[in-house]
């Protein structure tokens, strides 16, 4: 089976080529219906003006944006696997129509994320728009999600004031702060998505060897990223000029060439993770915590010691401490003879 297959045609009719329940991940960045053909004059990028960097032939969305969205989204729903994921990238102008189509198709909205980028169109009579909406959808709530694909639970960042922050927690937040890419002087379609954004979606929602479908290939960002990360990619693009420009470049990609560049993630799981906690263990943890604090340990130091002593996770221990319900004077009445090593 080839690593990719692309069609220079409309995705709504063209997607009928793809069998039901055959795609692991669908990424859709459709036209926003905001006259994108005029973006060149709006942004006034000096390196683009006069350099013919923007490929002509951009296809605008139909006037009936709700029906347009429902038509292509119903194809995405049909082809994605029961545990697959659909990502829809949308501006705010027609977001209500997109959400209405999602609701009418009975897709499950698993996440509503925000991509915060670094450049917005200057405005004098309203706030500047500098974000897109990223909707994570599924047929069921069991859509694939690779929690530890980029960071392990033990990884911390120390470059901010205060206590160290969890790199995993930061990466899992539903606001993605990722800069746009401009590539001065390079040939491009309108409004290219950054590789870093697509790579994040691909890693969290697919595995090596999975098949990704992009219904609106545009700059072929999903194709480049997916193939470099050892995913098979299929997709559609209606603009012949941009399709014919990118197709020979995609053919030159070495399949999986960036897999070895990914950071190796080590997941250290507490040895008693998932085991039920008894009342006696709960109150032994509280007793040990108070004893450590009384002896001069900081909260952070005490938690590190407790993690090693009881084999429990950081946040589990914090919840136990926060949910203290029995006065400390009753410790002596409890059976605390438990194995903690």
N, C-alpha and C positions, 0 to 999 in steps of 0.2 A: 504494500500500500504506500502511495506517495505521501511525503510529509506535508504537502499542502495542495489545495485545489481552490482556485479563485475564478469567479465568473464576472464578466463585464456586463452586468444586467441588473435589473431591478430586483431587490431582495424579496419583495412580497410574493412575486410570482416565481422567482428563481429558487426560493427556499423549498419549493415542492420537490426538488431533486434530493433533498436530505431526508433520510428515514426518520420516523417518529422515535423519540427517546434514544437518540444516538449521540448526542453532544454533551460533553461534560461541563462546559463553560461557554456562555454566550456573553459577549461584550458589545454593547450598542451605544454608539455616539452619533445619534441621528442629527440631521440639520435641525436647528432650533426654531426655524420659522421666523427669523428676525432680520431678514434681508442680508444674510452673510456675504452675498456677492459684493456688497458695498464696504466690506471690512477694510480693504486696502486704503480707501480714502479716509476712513474713520481713524485708523491707527497711525497713519502717516509715518510708516517706517522708512527712514531715509535709504536704508540699504536695499529695500524692495522696490521703491519707486524708481522707475527708469531701468531697473535691472531685470525686469520680467521674471522675477523669482516665483510669483504666484501663478500656479497653473490655471489656465482658463477652463471654463466649462462646469463650474460648481453648480450642482443641482439643488435648487431650493425645495423646501417642503411644500406640499399642497396647501391650499387655503384651509381646508377642513383638517386641522391639526389633530383633533381627537380621533377621527376616523383613520387618518394616516397612522397614528400611533397604535391604535387598536389592531390594525391590519398587520403591521410588521411584528408587533408584540405577540399576537396570536401564533405566528409562525415560530417565534422564539420559544414560546411555551410548548408548542407541539414537538419540536426537535430536541429540547433539553431533557436529560435523563431525570428520573424521579428524585435523585439526590444531587442533581446538578444545580448550577447557579446562573442567574441572569443579572448582569449589571447594566443599568440604564443611566447614562450621563445626560443631564438636562440643565438648561438654564432656568431662570425663574419665570420668564414671560409666559410660557405655556405649561408650567409645572402642574397646575390644577387639572389640565386635560390629560396629562400623562398619568397622574394619580387616579383619575376617574377611569381611564382605560385599564389600569392595573386592578382596580376594584371590580370592574365589570367582568374581567377575565378570571376573577377569583384567584389571582396569584397572591402569594404571601409576601408581604414586605418584611424582610428579615432585618434590614438596617436601612436607615436614611442618613447617609453620610454627607459631609460637606468637604469639597476640595477647595481650600483657601489658597489662591495663587497670589503672585507678587505684583500684578499689573492689571489695572482696570481702566476703562475708558473714562477720561476726565469729564465731570459734569458740574454745572454751576447751580442747578435748581433741584438736585436730588443727591442722595448718597451714591458714592461710586460703587458699582458692582465689581467685586473681586472674588467671586466664588461660583462654583457649579455644584449642583446636587448630584450625588451618586447613590442610586437606589439599588440595594441588593435584594433580589427577588428569588423565590423558589416555588416549586410545586408543593413541597412539604417543608416542615421545619427542620428536616434532617439533611439539609444541603451541606455538602462537603465544606469543611472549614479547617484549615491547617494552622492551628493556634501557634505552634512553635516553629513556623517555617522561616522566621527571620531573627527571632531572639528567644533565648531561654529564660525561664522564670527567675534565674539567679543573677541575670545581667543588670548592672546598675550604671547610671550615668552620674558623674560627680562634677559636672561643669556648671551647675546652677546653684544659687544660694540655698542654704538649708540642707535638709537631709538628702541623701542620694535618692534618685528617682529610678523606678523600674523602667528599663528600656522597652520591655515587652508591653507594659501598661500604656506607655506613651504611644507605641506603634498601633495598639488596639483601639485607641480613642477614635471616635467617629468623625473627627475633624482632621483632614489630611493637609498639612502645610507643605506643599511641594511647589517649587518655582516652575514657571512656564519655561519652555525652551524656544529660543528665537532663531538660531542657526543663520546668522547674517550671510546673505548672498547665496544661500542654498535653495534649490527648487523645492517648493512645498505646496500643499493644498491649503485651504483656509484653516486657521486656528488649530494648529497641531497640538495633540495631547502629549505631555512629557512621557518619555520612556519610563521614568521612575514611577509614575502613577500606574501605568499599565502593568509594570513588573510586580507591583504590590498586589494588584487584583489577581494576577495570574498565579502568584505563589500561594496566596491565602486560599484560593478556590479551585485549584487543580493540582494534579500530580504529573510527574514525568510520564510521557506516553499518552496522556489524555488528549482529547480533541477539543479545540476551541473554535468557535464560530464568531466572526465579526460581520454583522449584516451591513455595516457602513464603513468599509475599509479606509476611505479617505487617504490619509498619509501612510497607510499600511503599518501603523505603529504596532498594532496587535500582532500582525504577521511577523514583523522583525523580532519583537520581544518573545513571542511564543515559540518560534522556531529556534531561537538562540537558547531557550530554556527547555528544549527537548519536548515540546508539545506539537502535535499535529494541528495545522490551522486551515480552516476553510472560510470563505467569505465572498462578499459581493461589493462591487463598486460600479456605479452607473456612469461616472465621468470617464470617458474613454481616454482622455489625455493623461489624467493622473494614473489610471490603470496601466496604460502602456509604458509610462515612465517607471513605475515601481516594479512591475512584474519581472523584468530582467535582473533587477537588483536583488529581489527576493531569491531568485534562482541561484544566486551566488553565495547565499548564506550557508555557513557550515552548521549543520544541525547539531544543537546542543553545545555550541562553542562557548557559552557563558556559564554552563553548569559548574565548572571547576572554579569559577570566580566567586561563586556565592559563598558567603560566610558559613563555616561549619557550626551548626547550632548544637550545643550540648544541653540536654534537658536533665537536670538533676531533680529527681522525684523523691520527696521525703519517704523514708523507708516504711512508714505506717500510713501513708496517704491512702485514703479510701476506706480505711478500717473504722468501724463504729467507735465512738469515744464514750467511755463509761463515766458515770458521775464521779467515781473515785479518781479517775485520771484527770478529769476536768478540775477538780478541786486541789489535786496535787500540783497541777500546773499553776493554779492561782497562788497556792502557798509558796511554791518555789519562786514565782515572780515577785511576790511581796518581799520575800527574804532577800532576794538579789538586790531589789531596789533599796531596802533598808541598809544593806551593806555598802551602798554607794555606787552601784552600777547604774548606768543610764538605761533608759527604756530600750534603746537600740541594742546595747550590749546584752541586756537580759534576754531579749528575744532571740538573739543569735545563739545564746547558751541553751535556751529552751528548745530551739529547733533541733540542735544536735542531741540533746538529752532525751527528748520524747519522740523524735522522728516525725514531727508534725510540721506542716507548712506555715509560712510566715503569717499569711492572712487568716488561717484557721486559728492560730494562737491569739492574734489580735481580737478576733470575734469572741473568743472565750473570755478574754480579759474585759472586753466591753460589756459582755452579757452577764457579769457577775451578779448572782442572785442570792447567794447564801452568805450571811455574815461570817467574817473570818473566824469569829469565836467558836463557830460550829465545826471547824476543821477537825478538832480532836474527836468528834463524834463519828467521823467518817472513816471507812476502811480505805486507807491510802497505800496499802501494800500491793503495789502494781509493778510490773516489769517496765522499766524506763530505759533500758539499754538494749 
